[in-house]
Amino acid sequence: MHPCAMLLGEVLALSSLEEEALAQEDLDQAEDLAQKRSELLTQAWKERDGYDRDLLRNTLMIVEAMQSRLLDIARDMHGKLGAKLRRTRQHGRYFEQNRNRIRQAKKAFYCNRIS
């Protein structure tokens, strides 16, 4: 088997593992897999001499489709994370407002007791 074909096969396998890691929200593993995938793809490109161009083109199109799917998953996760962050900020503001109201109520209570 041509070295380029073996490397591209590994790239596709890593893409699938990366997709699973993203689905499980294991971002550290997904990042490691993406880095390995990038290195293998670069190496496969360097080894392309003597490899059937049509087969290379078809395989690279599959890799591109996988990349698009991974980007869609990552964008979706980014959107969900942003929504969670906004909700967390809203909760923080709500608790801060309540804390301020309690402080004001305590001050009013103690001022009324003293006078």
C-alpha positions in Angstrom: 0.0 0.0 0.0 1.3 3.5 -0.8 2.5 5.5 2.2 0.1 8.4 1.3 -2.9 6.0 1.3 -1.9 4.7 4.8 -1.5 8.2 6.1 -4.8 9.4 4.7 -6.5 6.3 6.2 -5.1 7.3 9.6 -6.3 10.9 9.0 -9.8 9.6 8.4 -9.7 7.3 11.5 -8.5 10.2 13.6 -11.3 12.4 12.2 -13.8 9.8 13.4 -12.2 9.7 16.9 -12.2 13.5 17.0 -15.9 13.5 16.2 -16.6 11.1 19.0 -14.5 13.2 21.4 -16.4 16.3 20.5 -19.7 14.5 20.9 -18.5 13.5 24.4 -17.3 17.1 25.0 -13.8 15.9 25.6 -12.1 19.0 24.2 -8.6 18.1 25.3 -8.7 14.8 23.5 -10.3 16.5 20.5 -7.5 19.0 20.4 -4.8 16.4 20.6 -6.5 14.4 17.8 -6.8 17.5 15.6 -3.1 18.2 16.0 -2.2 14.6 15.1 -4.5 14.7 12.2 -3.0 17.9 10.9 0.5 16.5 11.2 -0.5 13.3 9.3 -2.2 15.2 6.6 0.9 17.3 6.1 3.0 14.2 5.9 0.6 12.5 3.5 0.8 15.5 1.2 4.6 15.3 1.2 4.3 11.5 0.3 1.8 12.0 -2.5 4.3 11.4 -5.4 3.5 8.2 -7.2 0.0 8.0 -5.7 -3.0 7.9 -8.0 -4.2 11.5 -8.4 -7.9 10.5 -8.8 -7.7 8.4 -5.6 -5.9 11.3 -3.8 -8.5 13.8 -4.9 -11.4 11.5 -3.8 -9.8 10.9 -0.5 -9.1 14.5 0.1 -12.7 15.3 -0.7 -13.7 12.9 2.0 -11.3 14.5 4.4 -12.7 17.9 3.6 -16.2 16.6 4.3 -15.1 15.3 7.6 -13.4 18.6 8.4 -16.7 20.4 7.6 -18.6 18.1 9.9 -16.1 18.7 12.7 -16.3 22.4 12.2 -20.1 22.3 12.4 -19.9 20.3 15.6 -17.4 22.8 17.1 -19.5 25.8 16.0 -22.5 24.3 17.6 -20.6 23.6 20.8 -19.3 27.2 20.8 -22.8 28.5 20.5 -24.0 26.3 23.4 -21.1 27.4 25.5 -21.9 31.1 24.8 -25.5 30.5 25.8 -24.4 28.9 29.0 -22.1 31.7 29.7 -24.8 34.3 29.2 -27.1 32.3 31.6 -24.4 32.2 34.2 -23.9 35.9 33.9 -27.6 36.5 34.3 -27.7 34.3 37.4 -24.7 36.2 38.8 -26.5 39.5 38.3 -29.7 38.1 39.9 -27.8 37.0 43.0 -25.9 40.3 43.2 -29.2 42.2 43.1 -30.7 39.9 45.8 -27.6 40.4 47.9 -27.9 44.2 47.5 -31.6 44.0 48.4 -30.8 42.0 51.5 -28.2 44.5 52.6 -30.6 47.4 52.1 -33.3 45.5 54.1 -30.9 44.9 56.9 -29.8 48.5 57.0 -33.4 49.6 57.0 -34.3 47.1 59.7 -31.4 48.2 62.0 -32.1 51.9 61.4 -35.7 51.4 62.4 -34.7 49.5 65.5 -32.3 52.2 66.6 -34.7 55.1 66.1 
